[in-house]
Structures are given as C-alpha cells and as structure tokens.
Amino acid sequence: MKFYHGTNKEKWEIAKKRGYLLHDRATEEYPNMSPCTYLAVAKEEAMQYGEVLLEVEYDPKINPEKNNYYPEGWQVRVYEPIPIASIKILKTKDQ
C-alpha cells in the first residue's frame, strides 16, 4: 500500500545513512517514547510535516503488531524500520 510521510532534510539524511526510516521520538521530557514513523494516507496531510515529501510502500498487514493500521484511519503509526528501498522522494522544498 502507498502511504506518505513528510519530514525535514536533516531527518531524511539520517534515514538515508541508516538505510531505513524510523524516527527516534524520545526527548528529555519523554525519554521512554518508542521510535516510530507516522505515515499519512493523503499526500496533503503528509506535506504539512516537512519540506521533504516521501511516498512509502508499506504493507501494514504483514506485521500488524508493529503498527496501528485500521482501514478507515487517516494515518498509520509504524514501530518497525521501513527500508529506504521502499521509499520514493516525491518533493523537496527546492523542487
């Protein structure tokens, strides 16, 4: 299934170097937050979250325990790494 993810250039560069997309969400205030990636169903939604728009091929039915997918939802929270090979850059702010 195709989903969309908006991010900034810095986080996209980190993902490319790692070879996968999975954002570390821990902060000083919330040190125990699990790493996850939010995927939107609509491009327009994802575009609100950064200057880099990604199209992500992800099947939430393969490992349902690693995401919160439900068919009527507007987003999916994914708790597993998404390989860079499953991601296509659609737009950056410079484009």
Secondary structure, DSSP 8 states (H G I E B T S, - for coil): -EEEEEE-HHHHHHHHHHTEE-B----SS-TT---BEEEESSHHHHGGG-SEEEEEE--TTTSGGGB---TT-SEEEE-S-EEGGGEEEEE-TT-
